[in-house]
Each structure stands twice: as C-alpha cells, then as structure tokens.
Amino acid sequence: MPTVMKRVCYMDYDVTDMIYINITMHFQVDVYCYKKPFFPMEWVGKHALMLFVLVACNIAPILIHGFYWREPQNNLVRYI
C-alpha cells in the first residue's frame, strides 16, 4: 500500500464500542429526556451545510477574527 493511502488512527475504538456509545446517547436523550448536553451536537447537525459554506468561503474565520476586546490583537482567534 502506498504511504499516501495509509490511514493513521490514534483511537482504539471497535465497531461494537461505537454502537454502544450511540445506543447510550440515544437512551439518555429519548428515555431520560437528558437533552441539554447534546444540544450543541444537535444544533451543528441541523446547520451543517450552513457551517460548511461559512468555513469553505472563509467567512467564519473573518467573523471570528472581527470580534476583539480594546485592541485588534485581543481577538477570539488568539484564544481558540
């Protein structure tokens, strides 16, 4: 296999682990109505296309860089 085609994976997850994680999250959200911690993932999923376009067109970094405190060097990009 060419070196370009090699896949580097640092996580040691098996398919069964991923299924267990998904079932656990589904159980917490649907049965226990434990939705607050999963709200960011839900929001990103609903707005994925919009976020992709903003990042691909370089609009999101410009917006993030535009917010600063007192001096342009104190912007959000510095803290991210």
C-alpha positions, 0 to 999 in steps of 0.5 A: 500500500502506498504511504499516501493511502495509509490511514493513521488512527490514534483511537482504539475504538471497535465497531461494537464500542461505537454502537454502544456509545450511540445506543447510550446517547440515544437512551439518555436523550429519548428515555431520560429526556437528558437533552441539554448536553447534546444540544450543541451536537444537535444544533451543528447537525441541523446547520451543517451545510450552513457551517460548511459554506461559512468555513469553505468561503472563509467567512467564519474565520473573518467573523471570528477574527472581527470580534476583539476586546480594546485592541485588534490583537485581543481577538477570539482567534488568539484564544481558540 
